[in-house]
């Protein structure tokens, strides 16, 4: 932008004298570019660890205990010894034990959140008919809950739960030649645990405060991002308009939501603009772009006041050598104040304060301000700036006006301007874009961590208005946003 400014405004010197008018009129038109809508489609990752922790607190480690005296462990049966049939006695026992769960695990893939709960049981049959002191059985089961989420119109989160379990090792006892299976007794208790989990999961999903997190993210997006720190400072102001939802996927312990934010983007040069006024979180809208795609429009603006010292510096550098002015010989020039502003018909006016000195630089031969105007032009999608319809409008507050006007049209002055116009500004422009890319590549705003990568840029034509120059820029890239708690 700095070299654009130098080339653009110094180019006004490629002019032929048209008269002795005063300063051109100031234009007061604003940049005729309304803020553009951008669709920033971004995946938001939410950690499911909170759900795991909540379930750990809600479901106790010891699920239930068993203490059932006078149970029939071995029923009576008919046996034949030689030629005599008789019934064996019924053997009673006391069944005791406990059932515990292990650590709950949350994982998933696709659209399934999977909660697994391992269960272990140790069951004792004591005092079996007064003959056997104790027999022990162990058992293991796996409870598996599959949760499907749904986002309501008001961004509240709901979950549908399907739960099943299976015994990986059934509870059973082996003694006195009998294999006694205790699964039916354990099933009755286990079904109660499953019912509790079915009630607990939706309640704990509601406690994740999903809507509150989305609302915080929405509010944080009403901000201005620093794109370039200095020379010149550049800010992008973001005003969200709607939030779009395109479903979710589960990747391990991460719930990845496909959200898209439609926003107005505006770019400012100079001081940080005020943050836009926040609006309430709107209802859910369907996602209109692929998640991760970043599209933006940036009308990059430059205030004329930012350009004046840059132009002055370039002129001071050139003043180290004299100008050969026909009829006057070598003339050294001291450049003073530079004034730049927008004038009529999309043109730029530049006032250059000259002081012409004799060859020994001791005596002032003339001084005043030369006024030039021109129309800035750059072909679309290029960074080469040139000017057309350039004129020297005249001089003001001057002595030796003819010398100043001839000085403005000397070949040496023209050559200086030609060299400036011949420069291709791609390197400097890319340097600016590199700063912007780095500025938003890892940006913390409120509880949002924004990562973006600009992949493609195209530019329009440079425009001039009363309050500044601007260059329209369109870009695409990749972006992601992560919620930071």
Residue, then its C-alpha position, 0 to 999 in steps of 0.5 A: x500500500x505504501x508503494x502504491x501510494x508513492x507511485x500513484x500520487x507521484x504519478x500526478x507529476x506526469x502532466x502538462x501545464x494547463x493554467x494557473x488555477x488554485x487548489x482543486x475542490x475537495x470531494x466529500x463522497x464516501x467510498x461507494x462500496x457497501x459491506x459485503x456478506x461473507x460465509x465463514x463456514x467453520x467446524x467447532x470442536x467440543x470436548x466430550x470429557x465433561x459428559x464423561x465426568x458427569x456420568x462418573x459422578x452420577x452413576x455410583x461405582x458399586x451398583x448393587x449388593x446381594x444378600x439372599x439367605x435360604x436360597x435353593x442352590x441345588x433342587x431335589x432330584x430323583x436318583x437310582x441306587x442299585x434298584x432303589x429310587x429316592x429323592x435327594x435333599x434340596x440344598x439351601x444356601x445363602x447367596x451374597x455378593x456385589x456388582x461394581x462398574x469400571x471407568x466409563x468411556x466415551x468414544x464415537x465415530x460418524x454421528x454416534x456417541x458411544x458410552x461404554x460401562x464395564x460391569x464386574x460381579x463377584x457372587x458367593x454361595x455360602x453354607x450350601x446344605x451344610x456340606x459346602x462352606x462356600x462357592x464363588x462365581x464371577x461375572x462380567x458384562x458390558x453396557x453400551x449406550x449409543x447417543x444420537x444428538x439433535x439441535x433444536x431451533x433454539x440451539x438447545x441440544x437433545x439426545x436420543x439414547x439406545x442402550x444394550x448390554x451383554x454378558x461377556x462372562x455369565x455368573x455361574x457356579x460349579x459344584x456337586x457336578x452341577x452348573x448353576x447359572x445365576x444370570x436371570x437374577x443378575x439381569x433383573x438388577x442390571x436392567x435397573x442400572x440400564x434404566x437409570x443410565x437412560x434417564x441420566x444421559x439426556x439430563x447430563x447432555x442438557x447440562x453441557x450448556x451447549x446453547x450457552x457455548x454457542x451464544x458466547x461464540x456468537x457474541x465474541x464474533x462481533x469484533x475487529x481483527x488486527x490484520x496489519x499492525x503498522x505502515x499502515x494499521x489495517x483492521x477488519x470488522x466482523x458483524x455476524x448476521x446468522x449462524x448456520x448448522x450442518x450436522x456433526x461428527x464424532x472424532x474420538x472424544x471430540x464432538x465436531x459441529x459444522x457451523x457457518x457464520x454469515x457476516x458482514x466484513x469491513x476493512x479500515x485503515x488507521x485507528x481500531x474501529x468500534x466493535x459493532x453492536x451485538x444482536x441476539x443469537x438467531x435461530x438455527x439456519x441450514x448450512x450454506x457452505x462446506x464446513x472449513x471454507x472461508x470466503x471473504x471480501x475486503x475493500x482495503x481502504x487508505x486514508x489520504x492522511x496516511x499517504x502524505x508522509x510517505x509521498x513527502x519522504x520519496x520527494x525528499x530523497x529525489x531532491x538530493x539531485x538537481x533538476x535541469x529546467x529549460x531556461x533556468x539551468x540546474x535547479x535544486x528543489x526543497x520539497x515541503x508539505x504534501x497535501x492529498x485528497x479526493x477531488x471530483x470525478x474519482x480523481x486525486x488532488x496532490x499539492x506539492x510545496x516547492x522551494x526552488x534554490x539557485x545552484x549553490x542552494x543559498x538563495x531562494x528563487x521561487x516557492x509555492x504549491x503546485x496542484x496536480x490531479x489524476x485518475x488512478x488506474x490498475x488493471x483488475x487482478x494486478x498491483x501495477x498502478x498508473x494514472x490517466x488524465x493527469x493535469x497540472x492545475x496550477x500553483x498557489x501562494x507562489x513566487x516565480x510561478x513559471x519556474x515552478x510549472x516548468x519544474x513540474x514538467x521537466x524530463x528528470x521529474x517525468x523520468x522519476x515518475x516513470x520509474x515509479x510507475x514501472x514498478x510492479x507492486x506484487x512483492x509489496x502487496x504479497x507482503x501485506x497479504x502475508x501479514x494478514x494471513x499470519x494475523x488471522x492464522x492463530x487468533x484468540x478472540x474471547x473464547x474463540x481460537x481462530x485458525x485460518x489459511x488464505x489460499x486464493x486472492x483476486x483484486x479489483x480496480x483501485x478506486x478513489x473517493x473523497x475519504x480515501x483510496x480503496x482496493x477491492x479484494x476477494x479471497x478464499x481459504x480454509x478456517x477452523x474455530x475451536x471453543x476455549x473454555 
